[in-house]
C-alpha cells in the first residue's frame, strides 16, 4: 500500500468508528460528516471531496486531523489494520477478519450481534459463578449440602 491508500484506509476507519461511537448513537446520518469534521478540526467540504474521490489526504490535513482527534503525529501515515496485531493466533486472526467483513457489510447489525453475544456470554459466566458460589456455600454449611439438605 502506498501512503495515499494507508491514509484513506485510516480516514475511513476513523469515520466508521465515529459513526459507531456513543456520542453518535441515535444521531441522524444527516450532518454526520460535518460533526466528524468539527471534531477533527478540519473542513467538512474537504472531507466531502475526499469521500467523492476529488480530494487528497495530504500531510497538512492529516496532521490537523490527528491533532483534532488526539492522535499522535504521523498516525494517519501508518497501517493500523488487523495485519499488525502482534500475538494474535491464526484462529483469532480469522475470527477478526470475519467480524470485520460482517461489520463492513452491515455495521449496525454486526454491532448488535456482537453486543448480544457478549451479553449472552456474560450472562452464562455470571450464572456459572452464581451456581458455583451457591454450591460452595452449601458445602461450607456443616457438609449438609445446599440449603441444609443432604439429599437423603
C-alpha positions, 0 to 999 in steps of 0.5 A: 500500500502506498501512503495515499491508500494507508491514509484513506484506509485510516480516514475511513476507519476513523469515520466508521468508528465515529459513526459507531461511537456513543456520542453518535448513537441515535444521531441522524446520518444527516450532518454526520460528516460535518460533526466528524469534521468539527471534531477533527478540526478540519473542513467538512467540504474537504472531507466531502471531496475526499469521500467523492474521490476529488480530494487528497489526504495530504500531510497538512490535513492529516496532521490537523486531523490527528491533532483534532482527534488526539492522535499522535503525529504521523498516525494517519501515515501508518497501517493500523489494520488487523495485519499488525496485531502482534500475538494474535493466533491464526484462529483469532486472526480469522475470527477478526477478519470475519467480524470485520467483513460482517461489520463492513457489510452491515455495521449496525447489525454486526454491532448488535450481534456482537453486543448480544453475544457478549451479553449472552456470554456474560450472562452464562459466566455470571450464572456459572459463578452464581451456581458455583458460589451457591454450591460452595456455600452449601458445602461450607454449611456443616457438609449438609449440602445446599440449603441444609439438605443432604439429599437423603 
